[in-house]
Every structure is written in structure tokens, then in C-alpha cells.
Amino acid sequence: MPPSLRLLWLALWPAVSQAARRRVRFGMIPFSMPPWSERDPQTGEYEGGFFVDFFREVGYEAGFDVEFVAITNPHYLDDFRGVTCKALDAGQIDLGWDPNTTADPGYLHTQPIVSFTNVVLTKRTHSPVSLWNIFLPFRFELWMTIAACILYGAVVLVLLKAIHEGDSSVWDCLRMCPSRLYYSAAAMLGGDDYDEYHNLPLGRLYRLGLLFLVLVSGATYTANLAAFLTKPNFEVHGPKTMEDLKHATVCTRYPTYASRIRRFVREVVEPPLNMSFPDRQPWAQEKLQNGECEAIVEVTPNAKMESLEFCETMHLNRDISFMQTFDLFKLRRNETKLWLSTSKAIETIMARPSYTQMLHRNMRFGTSCSDTGFGQSDMQKITIKEMGAVFIVFFACGLLAIALSMVLRFCKSGPEHDEEARQVEAVLTFEQLPGEEPNTELQNSLLLSRKLDRVLEELRLLRHASSRSGHDGSVAILSP
């Protein structure tokens, strides 16, 4: 070949090779349907989505140009197979998308490009904040057991005291019960004053068991209380397991698959025949919120996107999964060369890390509602309402103490109680009432009791001072 012709051929080769590349028409959904396609309603151009990204990659790998053709047949999403076959036979498209598991004998099929199952979307509602959330870490029977332990502790203290004294009557034991019940309850709440000054030597054996009970129950309650107070305030309704699904009424947006879904549920609610597909999403959501169906059956990628968009009202249940489905491409039977190049390109692309990235980017795998910020504000802040029971108990104890004090004061304000009070006061002040003989024995007993109380108090103060500053050599002197 002359040099001049060779130079002309090299200059024209890019244009010739570009003209020799085949333009393959791929049938697409005629509107935006994340995560599969995103279409500009003004220009009609496909701007993104899994099918758009994946088939562009296939065209680049197989060496052909890609043209996306919108299939405007209104029954396309209700009859994927029939509408796709008609478009292929009419020469409108060269490849079509078919989400079916059964191959048609009159067409060629590629290997699946993605597989998924059907899942359910259930209703999520905000649950009202309860004033008694602080009691939720323990179940009711555990609270009753703790109350029984408090009562048992009071009985143990009474019996220890009675055994130690040896001459306590039944009436004496009954009079000790209220104070011992208080000490037992106070110990469960962290108070330990009773043991320090009044406990008997062998009572410390009981104290070991009490401290062990307080340690375990208190630590367990504290560890769980924060989780219950800061948990998101929402409730998930609808079926939780495959067994629950058998007794549930579900909505579907695809009447074509209603007969298959009925094998797994009690009843299926289908959309009206004249309803367009874009209107079926709000239709199913309204049915779910109104309680006309307990769940929405949807394929995993669609359900994933919808649950992320409506985190406040919808929940994706990952424990329910059924009806495995494969997405593949369908071609005319005489397109063996295109089928072979497309299949090789699909196999190559699916073995690359970019395929996984494509799935994560379009279908948002690995993303949940918590990643979008749902429920985080609830977990960071505790409101007054959640701690309401604490304040109720506090104020109730104060009011009850005031009320009982007033009742006792009223009961002791009569003439007989006034006279009895004067007699007691006279004894305590060592005065003689008019017309009565002095009660020297009683007064001596009270005087001795006062001195004994003062000695015990000074001993307690001495022990307390020694534990704090015994190293300074100070000496406490007991007054006579």
C-alpha cells in the first residue's frame, strides 16, 4: 500500500471503527424506579440506576454502544415476559430485562446479573413515653421477688433481735417490724446506717447475704436502666416470622405474582386494575397505615430503598424472606453473537470489585435507618416524662409523711393525750405534779438511761474521729 494511502487509512480508522460498532437497544422502565433506573422526566434521558450503570459497563466490555429505549406499554410491569417478548419480536429492542426464573424456549437468556428474594415491609409507629419506664429493666415477677426479699430481711432482723434478748414477747416483735422493714428497704436502696450502730455480731452473717443481693441486683438494674430510658420510642407491627406470615393479610403491587404470594400468606390485597404503577407505592402504604393489610410484599432492593425513605413509618423485616428471583437479559433466538459477547461481558464484570460497588451505590446495601440518623435524637436525650416516676415517688413520699404526721398530731391533741403529755414532761424534767407523789424510781431510771445514751454517743464520736484523724495523737475524754 502506498504511503499516502496508509496515512489516509490511519486517519480514517477511528471513524470507521466507531461506525462499525453495533448500537444495541436495551428495553427500560419508562420512569424513574430506584434502585433500577433514574430518568429525567423532561428530557427522557436515563441518568442513573443499577440497570443503567451495569449495561453501560456491559457495552464497554463487549464493544458495542448502548441505547436505552423506554417501553411505554402500560402493562409492562404487570407482564414483564409478555411485553418484553413482543418488543423483541417487533424489533423495538435487542435486549430486555426479565425478572423471572423460568426461561422461554423461543429466546436466548444470559446468566442472572443479580438475585434477590421477596421480603415484607411492616408498619412502624411511635410508642408513647411511659412514666413508669424506670421499672422496665426488671420484669414484674422480679420486682415481686425483691419485695419478698425486703420482707424476709425485716423478719430476719426481728428474729435476730428477739433471739439475742431472749425475753422478747410477740408484741415486742410486732412493734419492731415497721422499723426493721424500713431498714431492710433502705438497705436495698443503698442505705447501711442500721448495720453500723445496731447490728448484732452474728447479724453480720446476714449482712453478707444482703450486700451480695444489693450488689448484683443494683448493678444489673443500673446497667439496663440507661438502655430502657434511651431506646427509640417506636413499635413495629405486623408479622415477625414466616409462621406469622401464614396468618397475615399482605399487599402486593404486582398482580402477576399474587398467585405465588398466596402460598405463603393468608390473604393478598391487589391494586385496582386501572391503577398506574407509580401510584401503587402510595396506595400500598396507605393500606398498610390504615390496617387494611399487615405487610407489603416487595423484592429486596425495592423494599430496601423504600424503608430508608420512610424510616419513621415503615420497617424492613429481614427475618422473612421467600421466593428467590433472578434478574437476567432476554434476546431473540438468532442473536447468538450478541448473546455470547454479552454473557462473557457479564461474567467478567461480576467478578470485579466494581460490581459490588455498583450494588452498594445503587441499592445501598449495608445501610440502615440508624445510619440515616433515625432514632439518634431519642437515644441521646432523656426527657422529664421518661423520669416521671422518680419524681412521683419522691413527692408522694414527702406528701405521705406530712399527711401521716398531721393525722398522728390530730389523734394526740385530745384532753387525755394532753394530760398524758404533761405527766411525761414532768417525769422527764423531774418535776412533781400537784397532788402526786414523786416517782423517784422512774426518774432515776430515766436519768441512768440519759447518761448511758450520752456515753454511747461519745463512744460513737470517738470511733468516728479515730477513723479520720487517729494519727495526730489526739485523745478523746469522756465526760462523766
Secondary structure, 3 states (H helix, E strand, C coil): CCHHHHHHHHHHHHHHHHHHCCEEEEEECCCCECCCEEECCCCCCEEECHHHHHHHHHHHHHCCEEEEEECCCCCHHHCHHHHHHHHHHCCCCCEEEECCCCCCCCEEECCCCEEEEEEEEEEEEECCCCCCHHHCCCCHHHHHHHHHHHHHHHHHHHHHHHHHHCCCCHHHHHHHHHHHHHHHHHHHCCCCHHHHHHCCCCHHHHHHHHHHHHHHHHHHHHHHHHHHHHCCCEEECCCCCHHHHCCCEEEECCHHHHHHHCCCCCEEECCCCCCCHHHHHHHHHHHHHHCCCCEEEEEHHHHHHHHHHCCCCEEEEEEEEEEEEEEEEEEECCCHHHHHHHHHHHHHHHCCHHHHHHHHHHHCCCCCHHHHCCCHHHHHCCCCCCCHHHHHHHHHHHHHHHHHHHHHHHHCCCHHHHHHHHHHHHHHCCCCCCCCCCCHHHHHHHHHHHHHHHHHHHHHHHHHHHHHHHHHCCCCCCCC
